[in-house]
C-alpha cells in the first residue's frame, strides 16, 4: 500500500511541476523517476520518450502508465496516471473558479510568464542529455566520447531538425521517417 | 440519473475519447479538435469560451489536453462533467501504453525493433530541439534582461551542476511570486 502511495505522489509531483505542458514533463520525469528513484534505466527512459512521441496522449500520461505497469502491473498504471492528473484537476478547477469570480487571471499568467525562461532551460537541459546519449551512444547525459560518435544518428538529427525548422513537417513523420531510414541504413550497412 | 443526462455523458465521453485517440504526441492539436467538435458540430460552447478555456488550461500545470478537457467538462456539467471528460482523455493513452509496456520485454529483444528505437531517438531529439528553439526565441524576443539571465542561470544549474529540476522550478516560482507582490505593492502606492 505504501509503495502505491509513493508511486501516486511521485507522479503527483510530476503533474504539479510540469508547467507549460508537454515537454515540460520530460526534465521532471528524468530527474525524479530516472536519477532519484531509479524506476527506469536510461535506455528504457529514451525508449519511453520515443514511444510517447509516436502514440496518442500527453507524455506525462504515457510515462505514468509505462512506469506504473512495470512497477505494479495495471493497478500501478492506474495509480500513477491518476497521480499525474490529480494536480491538474485541483488547480484547473481552482483557476476556473477564480476566473469566474474575478473575470481575469492575469496575475497567474504573469507568474507563468516569469517561469517560462526556466522551463525552456529545463527542457533544453533534458533535450541536450537525450541528444548526447543518442549521438555518443553513452549511458550518461554528459558523457561525450568522440570515439563513440554515431554518424548515422548525428546526420538524422541534423536533417530532422532542419526539416522541422524550415518546412514545419509533422513531428510524427519525422520520428517515423528517421526510424525507417536509419534502420535501413543499419541493416544494409 | 435521467435518461437525457446519461445520453449527454455518453456523448461527452465518446467524443472526448475519440479526440484523445487522435492527438499524437499531445500538444495544441487538441484545442483545434475540441473547437471543431464542441463549437462547430455540437454547439455546446462558443468560441470565446474556448479561448478562455485555453488560456486557463495553459496557465495550470499538467498537460494541455487533460487541462482543457477538465475545463470543458466542468463548464458543461460541473464536477461530474469534468471527471467524465478527464477519464475519456486519459483512458486511450492508458490502454495503448499498457499494451506496449506488457509486450515491451519481448519487443525489445528483437533486433530490428532495437535498431529502430535507437535511430528514432535522433528524430525525437530533433522534435524536442525544434520546440526548445521556438520557446527560446519567444523568451529572447521579450528583451527582458531578467528573463534571459534567469534562463542562462537555470540551464547551468540544471545541466552542469545537476541541481534538481523541482528545486529549480520551486525557487524560481517563489522568486516570481515575490517580484509580482512587490510590483503590485509599488503600483498601489503610486495610486
Interface residues (C-beta under 8 A of the other chain):
Chain A: X13 X15 X16 X17 X18 X19 X20 X21 X22 X23 X25 X26 X27 X28 X30 X31 X32 X36 X46 X47 X49 X50 X51 X52 X53 X54 X55 X56 X57 X58 X59 X60 X61 X62 X65 X66 X69 X70 X74 X77 X78 X81 X84 X85 X87 X88 X89 X91 X92 X93 X95 X96 X99 X105 X107 X108 X109 X110 X111 X112 X114 X115 X116 X117 X118 X119 X120 X121 X122 X123 X124 X125 X126 X127 X128 X129 X130 X131 X133 X134 X135 X141 X142 X152 X153 X154 X156 X157 X160 X161 X164 X165 X171 X172 X174 X175 X176 X177 X178 X179 X180 X181 X182 X183 X185 X186 X187
Chain B: X20 X21 X22 X23 X24 X25 X26 X27 X52 X55 X56 X57 X58 X59 X60 X61 X62 X63 X64 X65 X66 X67 X70 X71 X74 X75 X79 X82 X86 X89 X90 X92 X93 X94 X96 X97 X98 X100 X101 X102 X104 X108 X112 X115 X116 X117 X118 X119 X120 X121 X122 X123 X124 X125 X126 X127 X128 X129 X130 X131 X132 X133 X135 X136 X138 X139 X147 X148 X150 X151 X152 X154 X155 X158 X159 X164 X165 X166 X168 X169 X170 X172 X173 X175 X176 X177 X179 X180 X184
